[in-house]
Amino acid sequence: MSSTPRNSHLEAGIDDKIPGSEALTLGLQHGLSMNVYIGPMIIAGIVGLSTGQMSAVIQSTFIACGLAMIIQTKLMHLPVAQGASFIPIAAISGIALANGGGIAGWGVAMSAALVGALGLLLLGFSGLMDKFVNYFIPQIVGAVLLLCIGLSLMPAAVNNIYTAPQASVGQNLILGLVAIISMVTATLLGNRLTGFAGKICRIGSILITFLIGCVLAQFMGVLDLSPVAAAPWFSLPMVMFKDFSFQFDLPSVLTMLVIYLLLLSESTGAWIALANASESPLSKERINKGVVGEALGCLLTSFLGTSPVTGFSSNAGIISLTRVASLPVFYYAGGLFILFGLSGKLSALISVIPGAVIGGVFLVICGTIFLAGLQSLQNVEIKEKETFLIALSVGTVVLIQYMPNDFLLSLPPVLQYFFGSPISVASIVAMALNKVLPEG
C-alpha cells in the first residue's frame, strides 16, 4: 500500500514499494539520461591515455558511479543520483599533464583525489555541513538555486543538440526536436491514459524517446553500431596499485581539496532539487550523511581510476516527470551502472545513443527543474530584497555561461575551477545577497 500523502503529486514516494519491472525500467532511464562517462572520457583524451586505458576509465566510471549512487541513496535515505562532474576536468588534466601525462600523470591525479576525499570524509563526520546549509540556504535561496540549476544546465543540452558529432547540424536539430516532441507526447499520454498504457508511457517516456531517436538516426544513416560489435562482453576496469601507482604530491592534493569544495556546493544544490522533487525534507541528518556519502563515492572513484562524483540535479526532473521517487529505482540504477562497467559491450551500447537525442531529453528535464524553482517561489513574498536576490543570482548564471573562453583561461587556476561551475558561483552570490541585502 502506498504511504504517499493524498495531496502529493507523486505516485510513489521514497518509501513506497513498486514492482521490480517498473523499478528496473525507471532505473534504466535515470542511468541513460546521465551521460556519466563524458567527463572522464574527455580527461583521458587530454592526458594521452591509450584507447585501451580510456575504455577502462569509462568502465571504472560506470562501476564507481553505480556504487556511489547505492551508498548515497542508502545513507541519505533520499533518491540521489551520483555521476562524474565536469568541474574537475581542468584540475585533473592539469595535475596529470604537470606530472608527465599518460598513465604516470594519471596516477598522481588519482592519488591527490584519494587523499582529498579523505579530507572531505572528515568534514562529513564533523557534522558542520548542516549548520552551514541551515544558516545560508533558507527557502528563498533554495528556490533560487533550483532556478539557477535548471538555467545553467540548458546550454549543455542545447550544445548537444547542435554539435553532437554523429551527424550534421541539420540532422542533429531534427533528432533533437523529435526527441523533445516524443518526450512531451509520451509524458502527456502517460498523464491522460488510464491503465497499463498510461503507466508505460509515464514511467517509460525517456526509454521511448531514446528508442524513437535511435530508430530515426538509423534511417538517417547516422547511428554507428560498430563500437558495440567491436567491444568485448566482459572486461575489467582500472584499479589503483594494479594499473597505476599511488604517488603523493602536496600541491595536487591542495588543488583537489578546492575542487571538492566546489563539488560539494554543486551537490548541495542537487540535494535540494532531489528533496523538493521527492517531497521529502532535507534534514540535518541527511545533509551530514550526504557529505560522508559523497566522500566515500570520491574515494571509490579515485581508487578505480576515474574523476570524482557529485550529485546530479537533472534526475530531479525525471522524478517530477515520472512521479516516482521510490528508493529501489536508484538502487536498480546503481546496479545497472555496475553491470555496464563490467561489460564493454553494454558500455558501448550506451555510448552510441545520438548526442542530439540525449540533448533533447535533457532540455525537457532542465525546464522541469527550472519550473520547480518557480513553484517554490510561490510560497515566498517577493519584495525589493527578494527581487534583487533572484535577478542577480540568475543573471550571474548567464554571465558565467557567456564568459569568453580566452578570458577564462587567462585567470589563475583556482579561479578557472571556480568559474567553471556556474551553479557554485550563483549559489555563493545568492547566499551572500541574502545576508547582505537589507530587509524591506
Residue pairs with C-beta under 8 A, 6 or more apart in sequence:
2 11
2 12
2 13
2 16
3 13
3 15
3 16
4 10
4 11
4 12
4 13
4 16
5 13
5 279
8 279
9 279
9 323
10 278
10 279
10 319
10 323
10 324
10 325
11 323
11 324
12 18
12 323
12 324
12 325
12 326
13 278
13 279
13 280
13 325
13 326
14 77
14 78
14 79
14 278
14 280
14 325
14 326
14 327
15 326
15 327
16 326
17 326
17 328
18 26
18 324
18 326
18 328
18 329
20 328
22 199
22 203
22 324
23 326
23 328
23 329
23 331
23 332
24 332
24 336
25 203
25 204
25 207
26 203
26 322
26 324
26 326
26 329
26 332
26 333
27 329
27 330
27 331
27 332
27 333
27 334
27 335
27 336
28 207
28 332
28 333
28 336
29 203
29 204
29 205
29 206
29 207
29 318
29 322
30 81
30 315
30 318
30 329
30 330
30 333
31 333
31 336
31 337
31 340
31 350
32 206
32 207
32 210
32 350
32 353
33 206
33 314
33 315
33 318
33 358
33 361
33 362
33 365
34 65
34 81
34 83
34 312
34 314
34 315
35 83
35 358
36 61
36 62
36 65
36 83
36 84
36 337
37 58
37 61
37 62
37 84
37 347
37 350
37 351
38 84
38 86
39 84
39 85
39 86
39 88
39 89
39 307
40 57
40 58
40 60
40 61
40 84
40 306
40 307
41 54
41 57
41 58
42 89
43 57
43 88
43 89
43 92
43 93
43 96
43 307
44 53
44 54
44 57
44 58
44 106
45 54
46 89
46 93
46 96
46 97
47 92
47 93
47 96
47 97
47 101
47 102
47 105
47 106
47 109
48 101
48 102
49 57
49 102
49 103
49 106
53 103
53 106
53 238
53 243
55 231
55 235
55 344
55 347
56 235
56 236
56 237
56 238
56 243
56 305
57 238
57 305
57 306
58 347
58 351
59 235
59 236
59 237
59 238
59 340
59 341
59 342
59 344
59 347
60 237
60 238
60 239
60 301
60 304
60 305
60 306
60 341
61 84
61 301
61 304
61 306
61 307
61 341
62 337
62 338
62 340
62 341
62 347
63 237
63 304
63 337
63 338
63 341
63 342
64 297
64 300
64 301
64 304
64 306
64 309
64 341
65 82
65 83
65 84
65 301
65 309
65 334
65 337
66 333
66 334
66 335
66 336
66 337
66 338
66 339
66 340
66 341
67 297
67 300
67 334
67 338
68 82
68 293
68 294
68 296
68 297
68 298
68 300
68 301
68 309
68 334
69 80
69 81
69 82
69 330
69 333
69 334
69 337
70 330
70 331
70 334
70 335
71 293
71 296
71 297
72 80
72 82
72 290
72 293
72 294
72 297
72 311
73 79
73 80
73 327
73 330
73 331
73 334
75 289
75 290
75 292
75 293
76 271
76 286
76 289
76 290
76 293
77 286
77 327
78 271
78 274
78 275
78 278
78 280
78 282
78 286
78 290
78 327
79 274
79 278
79 315
79 319
79 325
79 326
79 327
79 329
79 330
80 270
80 271
80 274
80 290
80 293
80 311
80 330
81 270
81 274
81 311
81 312
81 314
81 315
81 330
81 333
82 294
82 297
82 309
82 310
82 311
82 312
83 309
83 310
83 312
84 301
84 306
84 307
84 308
84 309
84 310
85 263
85 266
85 307
85 308
85 309
85 310
86 420
87 259
87 262
87 263
87 266
87 310
87 417
87 420
87 421
87 424
88 113
88 256
88 259
88 263
88 307
88 308
89 307
89 420
90 413
90 416
90 417
90 420
91 255
91 256
91 258
91 259
91 413
91 417
92 109
92 113
92 307
94 255
94 413
95 105
95 108
95 109
95 112
95 249
95 252
95 255
95 256
96 102
96 105
96 106
96 108
96 109
97 105
98 105
98 252
99 105
99 108
99 109
99 247
99 249
99 252
103 243
103 244
104 244
104 245
106 244
106 305
107 240
107 244
107 245
107 246
107 247
108 247
108 249
108 252
109 252
110 240
110 244
110 246
110 302
110 303
110 305
111 240
111 246
111 247
111 248
111 249
111 252
111 302
112 249
112 252
112 253
112 255
112 256
113 256
113 298
113 301
113 302
113 307
113 308
114 240
114 246
114 299
114 302
114 303
115 248
115 253
115 256
116 253
116 256
116 257
116 259
116 260
116 298
117 260
117 295
117 296
117 298
117 299
117 302
117 308
118 295
118 299
119 257
119 260
120 257
120 260
120 264
120 291
120 294
120 295
120 298
121 292
121 295
121 296
121 299
123 129
123 291
123 295
124 288
124 289
124 290
124 291
124 292
124 293
124 294
124 295
125 292
127 288
129 264
129 287
129 288
129 290
129 291
130 283
130 284
130 285
130 287
130 288
133 268
133 282
133 287
134 284
136 431
136 434
136 435
137 145
137 268
137 272
137 431
138 434
139 376
139 379
139 380
140 377
140 380
140 386
140 389
140 434
141 389
141 430
141 431
141 434
142 272
142 276
142 376
143 373
143 376
143 377
143 380
144 373
144 377
144 389
144 390
144 393
144 394
144 426
144 430
145 269
145 272
145 273
145 373
145 423
145 426
145 427
145 430
146 269
146 272
146 273
146 276
146 369
146 370
146 372
146 373
146 376
147 370
147 373
147 374
147 377
147 390
147 393
147 394
148 269
148 373
148 393
148 394
148 396
148 397
148 422
148 423
148 426
148 427
148 430
149 269
149 270
149 273
149 313
149 369
149 370
149 373
149 423
150 317
150 366
150 367
150 368
150 369
150 370
150 371
150 372
150 373
151 366
151 370
151 394
151 397
151 398
152 397
152 400
152 401
152 422
152 423
152 426
153 313
153 314
153 362
153 365
153 366
153 369
154 363
154 366
154 367
154 370
155 401
156 359
156 362
157 359
157 360
157 362
157 363
157 365
157 366
158 359
158 363
159 359
160 176
160 355
160 356
160 358
160 359
160 362
161 172
161 173
161 175
161 176
161 356
161 359
161 360
161 363
162 169
162 172
162 173
162 176
162 356
163 169
163 172
163 355
164 172
164 175
164 354
164 355
164 356
164 359
165 355
166 172
166 217
166 222
166 223
166 224
166 354
166 355
166 356
167 175
167 217
167 220
167 222
167 354
167 356
171 220
171 222
171 356
172 354
172 355
172 356
173 356
174 216
174 220
175 213
175 216
175 217
175 220
175 222
175 354
175 356
175 357
175 360
176 356
176 357
176 359
176 360
176 363
177 360
178 212
178 213
178 216
178 357
178 360
179 209
179 212
179 213
179 356
179 357
179 358
179 359
179 360
179 361
180 360
180 361
180 363
180 364
182 208
182 209
182 212
182 213
183 205
183 206
183 209
183 360
183 361
183 364
184 364
186 201
186 202
186 204
186 205
186 208
186 209
187 201
187 202
187 205
187 321
189 197
189 198
189 201
190 198
190 199
190 200
190 201
190 202
190 203
190 205
191 198
191 202
192 198
193 201
201 208
202 322
202 323
203 322
203 324
205 321
205 322
206 318
206 321
206 361
209 357
209 360
209 361
210 353
210 357
210 358
210 361
213 353
213 354
213 356
213 357
213 360
214 223
214 353
214 354
214 357
217 223
217 354
217 357
222 354
223 352
223 354
224 352
225 352
227 348
227 351
227 352
228 345
228 348
228 349
228 352
230 348
231 344
231 345
231 347
231 348
232 343
232 344
232 345
233 343
233 344
233 345
234 342
234 343
234 344
235 342
235 343
235 344
236 342
237 304
237 305
237 341
237 342
238 244
238 304
238 305
238 306
239 303
239 304
239 305
240 246
240 302
240 303
240 304
240 305
243 305
244 305
255 413
256 308
258 414
258 417
259 308
259 417
260 298
260 308
262 417
262 418
262 421
262 424
263 294
263 298
263 308
263 310
264 291
264 294
265 421
265 423
265 424
265 427
265 428
266 310
266 311
266 421
266 423
266 424
267 290
267 294
267 310
267 311
268 287
268 311
268 427
269 311
269 313
269 423
269 427
270 310
270 311
270 312
270 313
270 316
271 282
271 286
271 287
271 290
271 311
272 282
273 313
273 316
273 369
273 372
274 311
274 313
274 315
274 316
274 319
275 281
275 282
275 286
276 316
276 372
276 376
277 316
277 317
277 319
277 320
277 325
277 372
278 316
278 319
278 325
279 325
280 325
290 311
294 309
294 310
294 311
297 308
297 309
298 308
298 309
301 307
301 308
301 309
302 308
313 369
314 362
314 365
314 366
314 369
316 368
316 369
316 372
317 364
317 365
317 366
317 367
317 368
317 369
317 372
318 365
319 325
320 368
320 369
320 372
321 364
321 365
321 368
339 346
340 346
340 347
340 350
341 347
377 390
380 386
382 390
383 440
384 440
385 437
385 438
385 439
385 440
388 433
388 437
389 430
389 433
389 434
389 437
392 429
392 433
393 426
393 429
393 430
393 433
394 426
396 422
396 425
396 426
396 429
397 422
397 423
397 425
397 426
400 419
400 422
400 425
400 426
401 422
403 419
408 416
408 419
408 420
409 416
411 419
418 424
418 425
419 425
